[in-house]
Amino acid sequence: MSLHQDRNERDFEAPIVSVSLGLPAIFLFGGLERRDPARRVPLAHGDVAVWGGPARLAYHGVMPLDAGQHPVLGACRINLTFRKAG
């Protein structure tokens, strides 16, 4: 998933919570401008990333996955993202 901001909400005070399951991934966490450099954060099965406050609108994404097999989920990655909708 390419770098993007989560801007669909009316209220940006609540953090974003992202849960990774399955294959490992590299999470990209950038700045408030798309051109800002992005940090690469490795994510493994069960990892949780939380960001809010001034970083709530930071650009973020996930690099393409490497081929592999997770012992439980097989050749996939599931991401559960929680954010305040209303």
All heavy atoms as an XYZ file, in Angstrom:
658
protein
N       0.854     -1.159      0.000
C       0.000      0.000      0.000
C       0.903      1.225      0.000
O       1.758      1.379      0.850
C      -0.901     -0.030      1.236
C      -1.752      1.197      1.354
S      -2.863      1.142      2.763
C      -4.066      0.009      2.164
N       0.707      2.093     -0.969
C       1.583      3.256     -1.097
C       1.348      4.252      0.035
O       0.352      4.174      0.765
C       1.360      3.920     -2.452
O       0.033      4.410     -2.531
N       2.268      5.191      0.157
C       2.157      6.195      1.207
C       0.854      6.972      1.074
O       0.494      7.428     -0.011
C       3.338      7.161      1.143
C       4.689      6.606      1.579
C       5.780      7.636      1.326
C       4.674      6.204      3.036
N       0.158      7.113      2.184
C      -1.110      7.823      2.203
C      -1.357      8.393      3.601
O      -0.664      8.038      4.552
C      -2.267      6.879      1.823
C      -2.497      5.801      2.827
N      -1.701      4.669      2.890
C      -3.404      5.682      3.826
C      -2.120      3.911      3.885
N      -3.156      4.496      4.470
N      -2.333      9.270      3.716
C      -2.797      9.789      4.995
C      -4.219      9.293      5.219
O      -4.977      9.145      4.271
C      -2.827     11.324      4.993
C      -1.481     11.978      4.907
C      -1.623     13.481      4.777
O      -2.316     13.961      3.898
N      -0.964     14.216      5.648
N      -4.577      9.050      6.471
C      -5.964      8.721      6.803
C      -6.663     10.023      7.180
O      -6.530     10.510      8.295
C      -6.012      7.709      7.958
C      -5.523      6.342      7.526
O      -5.794      5.960      6.376
O      -4.875      5.663      8.329
N      -7.402     10.593      6.218
C      -8.032     11.896      6.399
C      -9.555     11.825      6.322
O     -10.200     12.845      6.162
C      -7.558     12.864      5.308
C      -6.116     13.205      5.351
C      -5.799     14.261      4.281
N      -4.786     15.154      4.747
C      -4.989     16.259      5.449
N      -6.190     16.626      5.769
N      -3.989     17.020      5.826
N     -10.147     10.647      6.409
C     -11.584     10.511      6.220
C     -12.402     10.930      7.435
O     -13.598     11.111      7.329
C     -11.942      9.060      5.880
C     -11.310      8.620      4.588
O     -10.407      9.265      4.082
N     -11.761      7.525      4.047
N     -11.791     11.044      8.586
C     -12.511     11.357      9.802
C     -12.709     12.865      9.966
O     -11.972     13.660      9.411
C     -11.757     10.830     11.030
C     -11.534      9.347     11.016
C     -10.292      8.946     10.253
O      -9.468      9.806      9.913
O     -10.150      7.756      9.961
N     -13.699     13.224     10.757
C     -13.909     14.637     11.095
C     -13.019     15.066     12.249
O     -12.710     16.229     12.403
C     -15.374     14.857     11.483
C     -16.308     14.709     10.333
C     -17.721     15.022     10.773
N     -18.610     14.309      9.874
C     -19.730     13.747     10.222
N     -20.159     13.839     11.459
N     -20.460     13.112      9.346
N     -12.644     14.097     13.086
C     -11.891     14.371     14.313
C     -10.603     13.560     14.284
O     -10.641     12.336     14.219
C     -12.756     13.976     15.515
C     -12.064     14.179     16.842
O     -10.930     14.700     16.880
O     -12.659     13.800     17.870
N      -9.482     14.250     14.339
C      -8.186     13.570     14.273
C      -7.546     13.383     15.646
O      -6.369     13.085     15.747
C      -7.225     14.338     13.359
C      -7.696     14.430     11.942
C      -7.841     15.658     11.330
C      -8.008     13.300     11.219
C      -8.275     15.758     10.015
C      -8.451     13.371      9.907
C      -8.580     14.611      9.307
N      -8.298     13.568     16.717
C      -7.728     13.441     18.057
C      -7.459     11.994     18.456
O      -6.533     11.719     19.192
C      -8.632     14.112     19.083
C      -8.571     15.626     18.987
C      -9.265     16.294     20.160
O      -9.296     15.702     21.254
O      -9.766     17.406     19.964
N      -8.279     11.055     17.989
C      -8.077      9.649     18.338
C      -6.928      9.069     17.515
O      -6.768      9.400     16.343
C      -9.359      8.852     18.084
N      -6.116      8.195     18.109
C      -4.995      7.598     17.369
C      -5.478      6.549     16.367
O      -6.620      6.121     16.375
C      -4.169      6.937     18.466
C      -5.175      6.591     19.515
C      -6.194      7.701     19.479
N      -4.567      6.142     15.507
C      -4.772      5.003     14.610
C      -4.076      3.812     15.261
O      -2.953      3.928     15.752
C      -4.184      5.273     13.215
C      -4.921      6.428     12.553
C      -4.246      4.019     12.353
C      -4.322      6.858     11.239
N      -4.744      2.670     15.259
C      -4.181      1.438     15.809
C      -4.190      0.402     14.688
O      -5.223      0.138     14.085
C      -4.995      0.932     17.014
C      -4.408     -0.368     17.547
C      -5.045      1.990     18.109
N      -3.034     -0.172     14.389
C      -2.889     -1.119     13.294
C      -2.311     -2.431     13.824
O      -1.257     -2.433     14.453
C      -1.969     -0.514     12.230
O      -1.731     -1.418     11.194
N      -3.021     -3.541     13.573
C      -2.601     -4.862     14.032
C      -2.177     -5.688     12.814
O      -2.933     -5.794     11.850
C      -3.748     -5.582     14.780
C      -3.303     -6.956     15.262
C      -4.244     -4.729     15.931
N      -0.983     -6.269     12.858
C      -0.462     -7.086     11.757
C      -0.551     -8.561     12.102
O      -0.144     -8.982     13.185
C       1.003     -6.741     11.477
O       1.102     -5.471     10.908
N      -1.063     -9.337     11.151
C      -1.155    -10.786     11.309
C      -0.623    -11.453     10.044
O      -0.801    -10.929      8.948
C      -2.614    -11.209     11.534
C      -3.315    -10.585     12.739
C      -4.796    -10.907     12.715
C      -2.677    -11.050     14.033
N       0.015    -12.593     10.186
C       0.498    -13.324      9.023
C       1.923    -12.963      8.648
O       2.784    -12.784      9.507
N       2.152    -12.865      7.344
C       3.504    -12.617      6.834
C       4.094    -11.320      7.375
O       3.362    -10.357      7.613
C       3.481    -12.544      5.310
C       3.217    -13.852      4.574
C       3.126    -13.601      3.077
C       4.295    -14.870      4.880
N       5.409    -11.270      7.543
C       6.045    -10.026      7.971
C       5.937     -8.966      6.882
O       5.778     -9.271      5.702
C       7.501    -10.430      8.216
C       7.707    -11.694      7.478
C       6.369    -12.356      7.346
N       6.021     -7.729      7.307
C       5.942     -6.602      6.382
C       6.869     -5.492      6.850
O       7.329     -5.491      7.992
C       4.502     -6.090      6.306
N       7.133     -4.568      5.936
C       7.878     -3.358      6.283
C       6.895     -2.196      6.220
O       6.350     -1.873      5.158
C       9.058     -3.100      5.317
C      10.022     -4.286      5.314
C       9.770     -1.799      5.688
C      10.732     -4.526      6.622
N       6.656     -1.586      7.371
C       5.763     -0.438      7.491
C       6.578      0.818      7.214
O       7.680      0.976      7.742
C       5.176     -0.409      8.902
C       4.236      0.720      9.170
C       2.983      0.739      8.585
C       4.583      1.740     10.033
C       2.091      1.774      8.844
C       3.705      2.765     10.303
C       2.458      2.786      9.713
N       6.063      1.680      6.382
C       6.715      2.951      6.068
C       6.007      4.051      6.839
O       4.791      4.211      6.725
C       6.637      3.232      4.570
C       7.289      2.196      3.665
C       6.969      2.494      2.206
C       8.785      2.149      3.899
N       6.771      4.806      7.619
C       6.198      5.887      8.408
C       6.941      7.173      8.076
O       8.114      7.323      8.397
C       6.302      5.565      9.905
C       5.473      6.468     10.758
C       4.100      6.303     10.824
C       6.053      7.484     11.478
C       3.322      7.139     11.601
C       5.289      8.332     12.259
C       3.917      8.149     12.317
N       6.252      8.069      7.374
C       6.866      9.306      6.914
C       6.464     10.506      7.737
O       6.082     10.391      8.896
N       6.504     11.642      7.078
C       6.164     12.895      7.745
C       4.824     13.424      7.277
O       4.011     12.703      6.695
N       4.612     14.688      7.515
C       3.349     15.325      7.159
C       3.271     15.704      5.686
O       2.210     16.050      5.181
C       3.106     16.546      8.047
C       2.980     16.231      9.540
C       2.791     17.515     10.342
C       1.848     15.259      9.803
N       4.391     15.636      4.991
C       4.443     15.881      3.545
C       4.830     14.581      2.855
O       5.675     13.834      3.361
C       5.498     16.945      3.215
C       5.304     18.269      3.918
C       4.260     19.125      3.254
O       4.040     18.948      2.041
O       3.668     19.975      3.940
N       4.240     14.316      1.706
C       4.547     13.064      0.994
C       6.047     12.951      0.689
O       6.614     11.860      0.688
C       3.744     12.978     -0.300
C       3.939     11.650     -1.015
C       3.165     11.556     -2.301
N       1.738     11.519     -2.093
C       1.050     10.409     -1.825
N       1.670      9.260     -1.729
N      -0.246     10.462     -1.654
N       6.706     14.045      0.444
C       8.124     14.019      0.075
C       9.060     13.802      1.268
O      10.254     13.579      1.089
C       8.488     15.304     -0.656
C       8.445     16.535      0.234
C       8.889     17.791     -0.513
N       8.846     18.925      0.361
C       7.844     19.787      0.424
N       6.795     19.641     -0.353
N       7.891     20.805      1.250
N       8.536     13.864      2.493
C       9.373     13.639      3.677
C       9.900     12.205      3.672
O       9.210     11.291      3.239
C       8.573     13.870      4.964
C       8.190     15.330      5.172
O       8.834     16.206      4.559
O       7.238     15.583      5.931
N      11.132     12.000      4.156
C      11.667     10.638      4.201
C      10.816      9.749      5.109
O      10.278     10.217      6.113
C      13.080     10.796      4.766
C      13.273     12.227      5.078
C      12.060     12.988      4.677
N      10.707      8.482      4.739
C       9.931      7.521      5.518
C      10.859      6.555      6.239
O      11.806      6.047      5.651
C       8.977      6.756      4.609
N      10.570      6.313      7.505
C      11.301      5.296      8.264
C      10.719      3.934      7.922
O       9.532      3.802      7.676
C      11.159      5.545      9.767
C      11.977      6.738     10.241
C      11.712      7.005     11.685
N      10.483      7.833     11.697
C       9.780      8.129     12.760
N      10.137      7.661     13.931
N       8.715      8.887     12.681
N      11.558      2.926      7.921
C      11.134      1.544      7.658
C      11.069      0.807      8.991
O      12.075      0.703      9.685
C      12.116      0.854      6.720
C      12.121      1.464      5.347
C      13.206      0.859      4.484
N      13.139      1.449      3.162
C      13.276      0.775      2.046
N      13.525     -0.523      2.079
N      13.189      1.381      0.884
N       9.883      0.313      9.314
C       9.669     -0.373     10.586
C       9.227     -1.803     10.289
O       8.152     -2.006      9.709
C       8.584      0.353     11.423
C       8.358     -0.357     12.742
C       8.935      1.825     11.624
N      10.041     -2.817     10.660
C       9.631     -4.199     10.415
C       8.455     -4.585     11.312
O       8.434     -4.252     12.495
C      10.868     -5.023     10.758
C      11.887     -4.097     11.275
C      11.354     -2.708     11.247
N       7.480     -5.261     10.717
C       6.315     -5.746     11.464
C       6.233     -7.259     11.338
O       6.330     -7.799     10.237
C       5.022     -5.141     10.906
C       4.852     -3.634     11.033
C       3.575     -3.194     10.337
C       4.845     -3.216     12.497
N       6.018     -7.923     12.458
C       5.852     -9.376     12.483
C       4.429     -9.702     12.942
O       3.692     -8.820     13.392
C       6.872     -9.996     13.436
N       4.062    -10.959     12.834
C       2.746    -11.434     13.257
C       2.486    -11.022     14.713
O       3.295    -11.283     15.589
C       2.698    -12.959     13.126
C       1.411    -13.573     13.566
N       0.276    -13.549     12.786
C       1.078    -14.209     14.716
C      -0.707    -14.175     13.433
N      -0.238    -14.573     14.598
N       1.373    -10.338     14.935
C       1.001     -9.917     16.281
C       1.468     -8.535     16.668
O       1.088     -8.028     17.730
N       2.275     -7.890     15.838
C       2.728     -6.535     16.159
C       1.580     -5.539     16.048
O       0.691     -5.677     15.202
C       3.860     -6.093     15.223
C       5.195     -6.706     15.589
O       5.312     -7.298     16.684
O       6.127     -6.605     14.774
N       1.630     -4.531     16.913
C       0.632     -3.463     16.918
C       1.371     -2.137     16.791
O       2.329     -1.883     17.523
C      -0.196     -3.486     18.224
C      -1.170     -2.324     18.263
C      -0.926     -4.811     18.368
N       0.930     -1.309     15.857
C       1.480      0.037     15.693
C       0.382      1.032     16.066
O      -0.773      0.877     15.663
C       1.939      0.267     14.256
N       0.754      2.038     16.855
C      -0.197      3.067     17.279
C       0.454      4.420     17.032
O       1.604      4.642     17.416
C      -0.530      2.923     18.787
C      -1.500      4.014     19.227
C      -1.081      1.550     19.089
N      -0.276      5.326     16.368
C       0.241      6.678     16.217
C      -0.911      7.672     16.286
O      -2.018      7.412     15.869
C       1.089      6.851     14.958
C       0.404      6.693     13.645
C      -0.024      7.686     12.814
C       0.087      5.471     12.974
N      -0.590      7.162     11.690
C      -0.539      5.795     11.763
C       0.260      4.129     13.291
C      -0.981      4.841     10.863
C      -0.180      3.170     12.398
C      -0.787      3.540     11.203
N      -0.590      8.808     16.882
C      -1.601      9.847     17.069
C      -0.922     11.161     17.376
O       0.273     11.330     17.135
N      -1.676     12.078     17.926
C      -1.138     13.402     18.232
C      -0.656     14.080     16.970
O      -1.277     13.953     15.904
N       0.468     14.779     17.031
C       0.980     15.478     15.845
C       1.287     14.530     14.682
O       1.259     14.942     13.524
C       2.265     16.153     16.337
C       2.117     16.248     17.811
C       1.266     15.071     18.224
N       1.563     13.267     14.962
C       1.887     12.288     13.906
C       0.638     11.654     13.299
O       0.741     10.842     12.387
C       2.794     11.199     14.466
N      -0.539     12.009     13.785
C      -1.789     11.363     13.337
C      -1.972     11.438     11.817
O      -2.501     10.537     11.193
C      -2.967     12.016     14.068
C      -4.353     11.658     13.602
C      -4.611     10.170     13.739
N      -5.954      9.810     13.377
C      -6.442      9.762     12.150
N      -5.680     10.068     11.124
N      -7.687      9.417     11.921
N      -1.533     12.525     11.203
C      -1.688     12.706      9.755
C      -0.404     12.418      8.976
O      -0.267     12.829      7.827
C      -2.198     14.115      9.448
C      -3.640     14.370      9.870
C      -4.022     15.831      9.650
C      -4.590     13.456      9.130
N       0.512     11.697      9.596
C       1.750     11.332      8.896
C       1.434     10.390      7.736
O       0.538      9.554      7.822
C       2.725     10.660      9.856
N       2.162     10.548      6.659
C       2.050      9.613      5.536
C       2.587      8.255      5.982
O       3.598      8.183      6.692
C       2.836     10.122      4.328
C       2.053     11.125      3.523
C       2.080     12.473      3.847
C       1.266     10.722      2.459
C       1.349     13.396      3.120
C       0.532     11.634      1.726
C       0.576     12.965      2.057
O      -0.158     13.860      1.342
N       1.914      7.189      5.578
C       2.316      5.838      5.977
C       1.860      4.841      4.918
O       0.989      5.148      4.104
C       1.732      5.479      7.350
C       0.239      5.557      7.389
N      -0.448      6.754      7.504
C      -0.708      4.607      7.289
C      -1.743      6.527      7.488
N      -1.934      5.216      7.358
N       2.470      3.676      4.937
C       2.124      2.630      3.969
C       2.890      1.364      4.286
O       3.568      1.267      5.309
N       2.783      0.384      3.403
C       3.468     -0.898      3.570
C       4.152     -1.251      2.256
O       3.552     -1.139      1.184
C       2.465     -2.008      3.963
C       3.156     -3.362      4.039
C       1.805     -1.687      5.288
N       5.401     -1.684      2.347
C       6.126     -2.117      1.155
C       5.530     -3.427      0.642
O       4.902     -4.165      1.403
C       7.610     -2.289      1.479
C       8.289     -0.974      1.799
S      10.067     -1.153      2.042
C      10.568     -1.700      0.433
N       5.726     -3.732     -0.648
C       5.250     -5.026     -1.166
C       5.815     -6.179     -0.334
O       6.968     -6.144      0.092
C       5.787     -5.053     -2.597
C       5.956     -3.617     -2.967
C       6.361     -2.920     -1.687
N       5.003     -7.196     -0.130
C       5.404     -8.340      0.689
C       6.346     -9.263     -0.065
O       6.211     -9.444     -1.273
C       4.180     -9.153      1.099
C       3.121     -8.459      1.934
C       1.975     -9.424      2.204
C       3.704     -7.939      3.229
N       7.267     -9.865      0.668
C       8.082    -10.934      0.118
C       7.259    -12.217      0.139
O       6.388    -12.395      0.998
C       9.347    -11.132      0.945
C      10.330     -9.978      0.809
O      10.275     -9.274     -0.236
O      11.128     -9.772      1.738
N       7.529    -13.102     -0.789
C       6.844    -14.399     -0.797
C       7.207    -15.152      0.475
O       8.304    -15.015      1.005
C       7.251    -15.201     -2.025
N       6.273    -15.923      0.976
C       6.536    -16.707      2.171
C       5.292    -17.412      2.644
O       4.224    -17.297      2.038
N       5.442    -18.137      3.721
C       4.337    -18.879      4.319
C       4.333    -18.634      5.822
O       5.335    -18.882      6.486
C       4.499    -20.382      4.062
C       4.241    -20.814      2.650
C       2.756    -20.779      2.322
O       1.911    -21.119      3.130
N       2.442    -20.330      1.117
N       3.225    -18.168      6.316
C       3.051    -18.069      7.763
C       2.504    -19.412      8.239
O       1.660    -20.006      7.562
C       2.090    -16.930      8.110
C       1.953    -16.737      9.573
N       0.997    -17.390     10.311
C       2.667    -15.989     10.445
C       1.118    -17.044     11.583
N       2.122    -16.199     11.691
N       2.959    -19.935      9.387
C       2.528    -21.259      9.833
C       1.014    -21.407     10.009
O       0.479    -22.501      9.862
C       3.240    -21.461     11.166
C       4.164    -20.336     11.351
C       3.926    -19.341     10.282
N       0.315    -20.333     10.321
C      -1.127    -20.417     10.549
C      -1.931    -19.849      9.376
O      -2.907    -20.436      8.930
C      -1.522    -19.675     11.853
C      -3.027    -19.648     12.040
C      -0.834    -20.311     13.052
N      -1.501    -18.705      8.851
C      -2.286    -17.994      7.838
C      -1.847    -18.255      6.407
O      -2.477    -17.774      5.467
C      -2.265    -16.491      8.120
C      -2.921    -16.086      9.440
C      -2.761    -14.597      9.677
C      -4.375    -16.472      9.448
N      -0.751    -18.989      6.222
C      -0.301    -19.276      4.866
C       0.375    -18.081      4.226
O       1.075    -17.321      4.872
N       0.131    -17.906      2.932
C       0.839    -16.893      2.137
C       0.087    -15.566      2.122
O      -0.132    -14.978      1.077
C       1.036    -17.410      0.720
N      -0.306    -15.094      3.300
C      -1.023    -13.814      3.315
C      -0.673    -13.011      4.553
O      -0.096    -13.510      5.516
C      -2.528    -14.023      3.215
S      -3.287    -14.672      4.698
N      -1.043    -11.757      4.491
C      -0.920    -10.835      5.620
C      -2.275    -10.190      5.802
O      -2.922     -9.774      4.838
C       0.127     -9.770      5.331
C       0.209     -8.713      6.425
C       1.302     -7.682      6.123
N       1.350     -6.696      7.178
C       0.666     -5.556      7.165
N      -0.097     -5.250      6.148
N       0.751     -4.713      8.169
N      -2.695    -10.093      7.038
C      -3.948     -9.420      7.379
C      -3.599     -8.226      8.238
O      -2.803     -8.331      9.180
C      -4.896    -10.364      8.145
C      -5.272    -11.549      7.265
C      -6.135     -9.609      8.632
C      -6.017    -12.644      7.999
N      -4.167     -7.083      7.902
C      -3.982     -5.880      8.695
C      -5.349     -5.429      9.190
O      -6.278     -5.274      8.403
C      -3.325     -4.771      7.874
C      -3.271     -3.484      8.652
O      -4.059     -2.589      8.429
N      -2.357     -3.400      9.581
N      -5.457     -5.249     10.497
C      -6.668     -4.704     11.096
C      -6.352     -3.280     11.536
O      -5.429     -3.072     12.326
C      -7.109     -5.538     12.301
C      -7.332     -7.025     12.042
C      -7.573     -7.755     13.354
C      -8.486     -7.222     11.084
N      -7.079     -2.313     10.996
C      -6.846     -0.916     11.334
C      -8.054     -0.375     12.073
O      -9.192     -0.523     11.610
C      -6.572     -0.078     10.083
O      -5.434     -0.622      9.404
C      -6.291      1.372     10.437
N      -7.781      0.237     13.219
C      -8.841      0.826     14.032
C      -8.628      2.330     14.112
O      -7.532      2.792     14.407
C      -8.819      0.221     15.441
C      -8.994     -1.264     15.445
C      -7.884     -2.101     15.432
C     -10.256     -1.823     15.452
C      -8.046     -3.478     15.435
C     -10.417     -3.204     15.451
C      -9.315     -4.023     15.437
N      -9.694      3.059     13.843
C      -9.663      4.514     13.958
C     -11.069      4.992     14.256
O     -12.049      4.324     13.913
C      -9.094      5.171     12.713
C      -9.728      4.721     11.439
C      -8.936      5.204     10.249
N      -9.657      4.799      9.053
C      -9.611      5.412      7.912
N      -8.856      6.465      7.767
N     -10.293      4.992      6.878
N     -11.178      6.117     14.896
C     -12.486      6.656     15.269
C     -13.179      7.178     14.026
O     -12.662      8.030     13.326
C     -12.311      7.775     16.300
C     -13.614      8.317     16.819
C     -13.354      9.356     17.883
C     -14.664      9.941     18.376
N     -14.421     10.984     19.367
N     -14.366      6.651     13.754
C     -15.083      6.991     12.504
C     -16.032      8.176     12.684
O     -16.332      8.856     11.727
C     -15.855      5.792     12.006
N     -16.525      8.401     13.849
C     -17.525      9.461     13.969
C     -17.285     10.397     15.078
O     -16.429     10.365     15.852
